[in-house]
Structure formats: structure tokens, C-alpha cells
Amino acid sequence: MVFWLLAIVITGICCAALYYASSARTVNASAAGLEDAATAHYRLQLAEINADIASGRMPEAEGAAARGELAREVMRLQREAGKHLARAMGRERIVMPLSLLAIAVLAVGIYTFMGRPDLPAEPLAQRTSPQAQNIDVNAAIGKIEEQLAKTPDDLRGWTVIAPVYLQMGRYDDAVKAFRRITELSPPTPSTQTDLAEALLAQAQGKMSPEALNLLQTAAKADPNDIRSRFYLAGYATEQGDYADAVHQWNALLALGTGNEPWMDEARQGLAAAQAGLDGKAPSANAAAPTAPTAPAEPAPAEPAAPSAEVHVNPSLGQSSMITGMVEGLNKRLTTSGGSLDEWAQLVRSYLVLGNTAAAQTAYDSAKQAYPDANARSALDELATKGGLK
């Protein structure tokens, strides 16, 4: 109710201001600034008459008569102008209020016909985005795929659609998309790990030589990259290379502060590697927590001897490991800030995990850190495709 009262008061003030600004008023009507062309013409004639009298070309009596006639003509024009102004002001006194009243009546009528005054008030923060309600993911993906078919070098398009493929379980398409990203842009530890995760999901958790090489390259390029080093430590444990696994788990634990959610999984991995190093068979609860991004069915136990493809156990620590890494990234960005690519990675990770609320919070924080909409166009497009506000 308070809102509508304020709206009525503000509308009334605006109407009054418009009426005052558009109404005809005689402000300084007698000032010299209002002299028009006709007045200037009569002044020129008066000057000529005075000049003729002074030079003797016109007798004094005729000059006085000419000045009188000129004065009467000026007075006649002033009377006509005053009558015209009065008629105009009289019309405005009627037309302006009627116009304002018609606008108000028309606005109320349109709202009554098209609006919903019967609906209760709803805070803006609780309103659901119509775009999020009506978005058709398959249709949106189809449009992106059509555009990529026409412009296969569109890096932004591949960046948007690759994690969606992974989330939908379209692992072959996800591998193709992440591979295209690494071809169109300089490889980074993040993109290399993304492709390795897609390859792991495509192979149902089996570590291929290509995925292993990508993870090793990513960890070498950025020793602080948690995801790639987590996979490598788990792979070493699964391979039975317990000495190297213990070293890798300890190095990974050293990267955290001790409060990260992924720390528990890393400690379990270290316990499994240490048990193997001590000659004990690791228990089921201490098995190495390595996992691809997408769920995969557990495979039967295999011997630890090296082979071309070694199965990475996806049944242990999968969700918590990924969640821990994402929460670690979120904490770092929230505390110390980061690049737009890192914010996009955080938003995309939450979307893949199905945590829309956390993705929305991360997106809002990114918008505050980067208020320039042109600079964050890729992030805005990712948020739109994910149904964020």
C-alpha cells in the first residue's frame, strides 16, 4: 500500500511539473529582450523621422504628427498581441488539465485490462526468472550446435557447450568439444584437465595414455592445480606405486590450509598409499579417492600390474572430491579474487554439480568483481544457458 501511495504522489508531482513547464506565461513581457522584428521596424522608422527633423528635411509640426501616428500603430499591435496571448492561455487552462486527466485514466484502464492487481506482492529476490522457467535446454543446445556447424572456430560456443555435454552424459560430444577448445586456444592446466576428465568419463573411468599425459602436463605447468594432481595421486595409488603416491598425496595436502572439503579425501588417499607402502592391503574405506566428473559404474577389481589402460576406482570419494575442489576454488576466489576465466570455471562447476543456488551466488560475485558487461560476455552467456538470473 505504501508503494502505491508513493507512486501516486510522485505521479502527481511529475504532472504538476509538466503542466508548469508547458503552460504559457508572461515572464518579463515588457523587457527589451522580447522586442520582435515589428518593434525593431517601428524603432527604425522613428529614428528616421527624428533624423529628418534634425536635418530640416521635415518641418517640426509634420514630424510630431508622424511620431504620433507611429505611436498609435505600435499601441494597436500591442493590444492585438495581448488579446492573442489571452486566448492561448485560456485554451491551455482547459486543454492541459484534460490531457493530464486523459493520460491518468488511460494508464489505469490499461493496467486494469492487462495487469494483475489481484496478485500479492512478491520481493524481487524471490521472483523466478521467466527465462529460467521457459528455457528449453535441448533447443538451446540445438541452436548452439547449428551455429558451431557454420562457425567451427567459435571458441566461445565450444566453451559453453562442452560442460553441458559432460553433464548430460554425452561423453563423446564432450571429448570432441573439449578437444576443440584446446585446439582453438593455447592449452592451459584447466582446459587440459577438462579434456582428461571427459576422456575418463568416456572410457568409464579407465585412465588412457592420452588422459594421463594431459594430467601430467597440466600438473607440470601449474604445480598448484588441485584437480590434475588429485587424479595423478589416485592413479599412482591404483597402480601400486605407493612410494610415489605417498609423495604426491603429501604434496597435495601441503597445497591446502587444512579446512578445504577435499582434504578428507586426500587424507584417505594418503592412508591407502601409506598402507600399501608398509606392505598392508589397503582397506575398502581407505582406497584412493579418484573420480571422473561424470558417474561411472564400478568395474571389477583388476591386478595392479601396469597396462595400457588402468581402471580408476570411481565409486569412492567421487562426489565429495569434486565438491571439495570446487569449494576450494570458491573460497580462493571469494577471498583473493581471480580472473574471469576462473569465475566462469566456478560457475560451470556448480552447474555441472547441479547446485544452481551456489552457481547463482558465484555468478553474482563475479558480476560485482567485473561490472563491465562487455568484458564478461562469455560468463553472462554461460549463466543464461544455465538458467541463472
N, C-alpha and C positions, 0 to 999 in steps of 0.2 A: 504494500500500500504506500509506503514511504517513497518507493521508486516512482510510482505513478504521480504522486503529488509533486515530487521534484521535476518530473518530466513536464507536467502541466505548467508549473511556474517558469521553467526555462523556456518553454514554447511561447508563453505569453510575453516574456521579456524580448525574445527574438522578434516576435510580430510587432511589438511596440517600436523596437529599434528600426525595423524595416519601414514601418509607417512614417516614423520621424525623418528617416533619411530620404525617403522618396517624395515627401509632401512638398508642395510649392510654398516658399516663404520669402518674404521681402526683407532680406538682410542687407542693411546699408544701401537701401534703394536710392537714396539721394546722393550717394558718394560719387566722386568723379570717375571711379572705376567702372561704373555702369554706363558710361557715355557710349552710345552706339554710333553707327555711321551717320544717321539722320541728324543727331545733335551736333556732331562734328561739322556736318554740312552747313547747318544754320550758324554755327560759330564762325565759319569761314566767310559766310555772307555778311555777318555783322562786322567782321574785320574789314571787308572790302568797302562797306558803307562808311565806316569811320575814316578809312584812308581817302575816300573820295571827298569827304567833307574837309579833311585836313588839307588836301591839295587844292581845294577851291573848285574842283570839277562839279561838286554838288552843293547847292545852297544849304544853309543850316536848317531851314524850315523843311525842305524836302527830305533831308537826312533824318530829321526827327520823326517824320511821318513813316519813312521806310523802316526805321528801327522799331516803331510801334507795331507796324504790320507784321514784322518778323517775329516780335514777341508774342503776338496773338496766335501766330501759326504754331509756335513751339508749345504754347499752353494747350492748344487744341489737340496736338499729338499726344501730350502727356495725359490728358483726360481719356483719350481713346485707349492708350496703353493700360491705364488703371482699370478701366471697365473690363478689358480683355483678361487681365490678371485676376480680377474678382470672379469672373465667370469660371475660369480654370480652377481656382481654389474651391469654388462651390461644387464643381463636378468631382474633384478629388475627395472632398469630405464625404461624398456618397459612395464613390467607386472603391476607394481604398478599404474602408471597413467591410464592404460587401465582398471584396476579393479575399480578404483575410478570413472572413467567416466561411466563404465557399471552400477555401483550402482546408480549414479545420474539419468541416463537415465531410468533405471528400476523403480525408485521411481516416477519419473514424469509420466511415462507411466501408472503405477498402479493407481495413483491419477486421471489421466485423464479418465481412464476407470471406476473406481469405485467411485471417489469423485464427488462433485458438485461445481466446481469452479464458476458456474453461479449464485449461491445463494449469496445474500448480507450478509454482516457481521451482527452478532447479539450478543449483550452483553450477557455474561454468566448468569447474574442475571435474564434476561428476557426469557431465554430458558425454554421450558416446558420439564419436565422430561418424557422420554419415558415410564418409569414405571407407571407414573401417567396417561399417555394417554391410555395405553393398559391394565390397571388393570381391572379385572372383579371381582366386589365385591362378586357376588353370588358364583363364582368359588372359590374365596379365602375363603369365609365362609364355603363352602363345604369341602375344604381341612382341615380347622381347625376342623370342626365337625368330619371328619373321624379320625383325629389324637386324638381328645378327646375321641372318642369311643374306641380307642385302649389303651389310657392312660388317664383314667378319673381323675387321680390325678395331672394332669398337671396344676398347678396354673396359670402359665403364659398364657396358652391358654384360660382359663376361663376369666382372666383379660382382655385379648384383645377382646374377642368376646362379653362379656356382654354388654358394652355400644353400640356396633353395633346393637345388638338385640333391645335395647331400642330405638335407632334412627330409626330403620326400622319398629317400631311398633309391633315387635314380643314380646309382653309383657310376655307371658307365658314362652318363652325361656329365656327372660331377668331375670325373677324371679328365674328360675332354675339356671342360670349362677351365679347371684349374691349370691344366697344361697350356691352354691358350693364353692364360694370364701370364704365365712365366715366359711365354714366347714374345708377348707384346710389350713387356716391361722388364727392366732389369730385375733379376731374381733377388729376392730378399729372404731372410730366415722365415718370415711369416708365410710368404707365398709357397716356399719350398715345403714347409711343414704342412700347409693346407693340402698340397698335392699328395704328400706322403700319407696323410690321413685318408684322403679319398681312395688312394691305391689300397690301403689296408682294408677299408670298408668294401671295396670291390672284390678283394680276394678273401673276404670273410675272415679277416684277422690274421692272414698269413703275411709275414714280412718278406717282401720280394727284394731282390738286389737293388732295384731302382728306388724303392721306398727307403731302404737302408741308406743308400748313397745320398738321397735328398736330406734325410735327417742328420747324417754325419756332416754334410756340407753346411746345413743351417746352424748346427751347434758350433762348428768351427768358425763360421762368420760372426756369430754372436754367442759368446760363451754364457751369456745371461739369459738365453732363450729357454724358458722353462719347458715348453711343450716338447721340443725336439730332444732335450736332454732327458726328460722323463721317459720318452719312448726308448731311447738308447739304453738307459739304465735297466729298464724292464727287459729289453731284448737280451742284454748281456746276462741277466739272471736266468732267463728262459733258456739261453744257450748253455748254461752251466759254467760260464766264465766268471766264477764267483769273485775272484780277486779284483778283476776289472769292475765288476758290478758293485762291490763294496766301495771302491774308489769313486765310481760315478754317483752312487746314492749319497755318499758323504759330501761330494762337491755340490750336488743338487740341494741338499739340506742347507748348505752354507749360503746359498743364494737368498734364503728366506729369513724372516725375522723371528720365526717360531710360532707366529699366530695365524699363518695362512692355512686355509682349509685343506690344501693339498699336502700339508706336512704329515698328517697321519698316514696317508697312503705311501708317502716317501719313506717314512719310518718302517712301515710294514715291508716295503721292498728291501730296505737295508737289513731288516731282521732275517728275511728269507735268504739274501745273499750271504750274510754272516753265518747262518746255519749251514748253508752249503759249503762255505769255506772251512768250517770247523768239522766237516765230514758228517753232518747230521742231515737227514732228509727233511727238507722244509715241510712244515705242516700246511694243511689246506688254508688255514687262516693267515699264513704268512707268505703266501705266494705273491709273486711280483705283480703289482697293480699296473698293468699296461693296458691300453684300450684305444681302439679307433673311435672316431667321432660318432659313427652310427652303430646301433646294436648289432651284434652278430651272435649266432648260435655257438655255444661251446663245442670245441672239437675234441675227439678222444685224445688221451694222453699219448704223446709221441716221445721217442728217445731223444736225449739231449745232444746227440751227435750232430755236428754241423751239416747242413744241406742247403740246396739252392733256395728253398723256401722253408722258413721256420715259423711255426704257429705261435702267435702271441695270444696269451690267455685273455679273452675279452670278458670273462664272466666275473672277474674280481676287480673291484675298485673303479669300474668304468665311469659311472655317473659322478661319483664323488671326486675322482681325479680331474675330470673335465671341469666340473663346477669349481673345484679348488683353484685351478689355473685361471679361470675366468674371474673369480672373486679376487685373486691376487692382482690381476690386471686392473680390475675396477678400483681396488684400493690404491694402487700406484697412480692411476690417472686422477682419481679424486684428490689425492694428497699433493702430488707434484705436477699434475698436468701432463699433457702429451700431445702428439701430433694428431691431425685429423684422421690419418690412416689408422692410428691406434684406437681412436674413439670409434671409428667405423668397425674395426675388428671386435671391439667390446659389444657394440650394439648387435652385430651379426651373430656373435657367440650366444648372447642371451636369446636371440630369436631362434637359433638352432636348438637351444635347450628348451624352448617353449615357454620361457619366462618373460612374458610380454611386459609385465609391470616393471621388472628390472631393466628391460630394454628401453622402455619409455623414460625411466629415470636417467639412464645413461645418455639417451638422446637429448633430454632437456639440459643436462650438464654440459654436453658438447655444444649445444646452441649458446649457452652462456659463455663458454670459453671462446667460441668462434661466432660472433654475432653477424659476420658478413655472410649473407645468404649465397652470394656468388661463389665464395671460396669453399663452402661446404655443400655444393650442389649434389655431389655424389652421395654424401651422407644423408641429405634430405630425400634423395630418391630411394635409398635403401630403406629409410624409415617409412616412406609412403608404401613401398611394396610390402613391408612387414606389417602394415595396418596400424602404425603408430600415429599419434596426433601431431 
